[in-house]
Amino acid sequence: MKLYHGSYTKIREIDLSKCLPNKDFGQGFYVTKYREHAEDWATKMANKYKKAEGFVTEFDYTESDFARRICKIKHFDDYNDEWLDFVVMNRDETLPQPVHDFDIVEGPVADDKIQRRLKRFLAGKITLEDFMTDLSKHAPTHQICFCTVASLQLLKHSPSNEINLDIIDITEKLIEQLVLDNQIDDTQATDIFYNSDTFTQLADNAAELYLKPWQEIYEILKKEISNTIEQ
């Protein structure tokens, strides 16, 4: 599984002591399978720390039999009562941390919108039923928290690591142009682009393809996928 971490800096080594406590799944290193969510977070962190650019670091992770032997893993498939209780417990600053003994926890995110609703629920301003109804309508999210040093053994830097946000701007233009030129939807255009050799070269900072004008890169992409899209 490809996983992504957005930050204002490149991630060379993971130091769990620098991870903040009282997050959804406790203190740990958080990643997501949704590249675009990591990109958004990288931009947010770059702005917060007044950096010129943010970075998305890519990792590989497989939940194998070996992983399950060395790590205690918890999954939440969706927003539900158990997930809510777990998040509330981890976010409770009056409780001693950590409040669970899992090495890895995977499930949906309590993003800003959900956190606002959660505060209203905890304050007694909305009912549990109303809160859970809101959750059922929320767009899909995903996060995995690597909580222990043992769990970090399973998280490997991907060769196509550290995606510069300049590349993200180019990516958006390329996908938009694919949609316009080929009358396909965003999902199809995104799949075609991310599976292309052009993207692999673009994501490799050392190749410096991202320094070329996006129009020139698009011509390279068009030539590569000429047999992929039916005209």
Stockholm file with secondary structure:
# STOCKHOLM 1.0

chainA/1-231         MKLYHGSYTKIREIDLSKCLPNKDFGQGFYVTKYREHAEDWATKMANKYKKAEGFVTEFDYTESDFARRICKIKHFDDYNDEWLDFVVMNRDETLPQPVHDFDIVEGPVADDKIQRRLKRFLAGKITLEDFMTDLSKHAPTHQICFCTVASLQLLKHSPSNEINLDIIDITEKLIEQLVLDNQIDDTQATDIFYNSDTFTQLADNAAELYLKPWQEIYEILKKEISNTIEQ
#=GR chainA/1-231 SS CEEEEEESSCCSSCCGGGSCSSSTTCSSEEEBSCHHHHHHHHHHHHHHTTCSCCEEEEEECCCCHHHHHHCCEEECCSSCHHHHHHHHHHHCTTSCSCCCCCSEEEECCCCHHHHHHHHHHHTTSSCHHHHHHHHHTSCCCCEEEECSHHHHTTCEECTTCCEEHHHHHHHHHHHHHHHHHHTCCHHHHHHHHHTSHHHHHHHCGGGCGGGSCHHHHHHHHHHHTTTTSCC
#=GC SS_cons         CEEEEEESSCCSSCCGGGSCSSSTTCSSEEEBSCHHHHHHHHHHHHHHTTCSCCEEEEEECCCCHHHHHHCCEEECCSSCHHHHHHHHHHHCTTSCSCCCCCSEEEECCCCHHHHHHHHHHHTTSSCHHHHHHHHHTSCCCCEEEECSHHHHTTCEECTTCCEEHHHHHHHHHHHHHHHHHHTCCHHHHHHHHHTSHHHHHHHCGGGCGGGSCHHHHHHHHHHHTTTTSCC
//
